Amino acid sequence: MGAMPYLSVVIPAYNEVENIKRGVLGSVYDYLKQQKYTWEVLLANDGSTDDTSKMLHKFADKHKGFRVLDEPHRGKAGIVIAGMLKAAGEIVIFTDMDQATPIDQLEKMLPKFAEGYALAIGVRSGRKGAGLQRLAMAYGFAVLRFAILRLPFKDTQCGFKGFTNKAAKEIFRRMQVFRDGQASKGSAVTAGFDLEVLYIARKLGYKVAEVQVEWSDSGERGKHGVNPIKDSWEGLRDLIRVRVNAVLGKYKVQE
């Protein structure tokens, strides 16, 4: 495949046996093998406590272009950062193991980089399967993130985001609230991670394209759960932490 593929896909994994069993990785492989560009997939194992690592290695051994990154547990933010910093592709994306946004949505995202965008972020259309409670939380969070961080994006939380390699390295090395090597508990779905990424991107002056993508609230996502009070509080806390770091000058462009 060559030392520098065109595309790197980072897929974080924490106790993902059920998703792996239902064939999500096969669908990713089947799509990518038909593409004309070169690619790699980094299966970033976040210190899973079940058979995830074993199953990932078994899949990677049989499918060219896939490799497993076994890391200590640190939560989704930390494992995504680890994967993004190790990705070699000209374009680097991260996507969820459950494929709530299918890998074929890349077709909408990749052209944006040819147009000069440094980032392309998924905007979930329709929010199929999302309950009223989840939609209400999303609306409230949108109001807060604009008020506190002035982020103008329609959907900051979609787990389908792409970057040029340069932008990925510049952004993820500057992370403060969420950092490579930082410990965490559980699956740690952290709202503030995406906000910090996008805040730094704006601070660095990168052009961000918003791309409408398909999305469904896969039943498998339920194992990580949504706790409205806990998640809302953590989201607000992370917003404030990013804002405080900004005020303290921790995201300044100069090295």
Buried (B, 14 or more C-beta within 10 A) or exposed (E): EEEEBBBBBBBBBBBBBBBBEBEBBEBBBEBBEEEEEBBBBBBBBBBBEEBBBBBBBEBBEEBEBBBBBBBEBBBBBBBBBBBBBBBBBBBBBBBBBBBBBBBBBBEBBBEBBEEEBBBBBBBBEEBEEBEEEBEEBBEEBBEBBEEBBEBEBEBBBBBBBBBBBEBBBBBBBBBBBBBBEBEBEEBBBBBBBBBBBBBBBBBBEBBBBBBBBBBBBBEBBEBBEBEEEEBBEBBBEBBBBBBEBBEEEBBEEEE
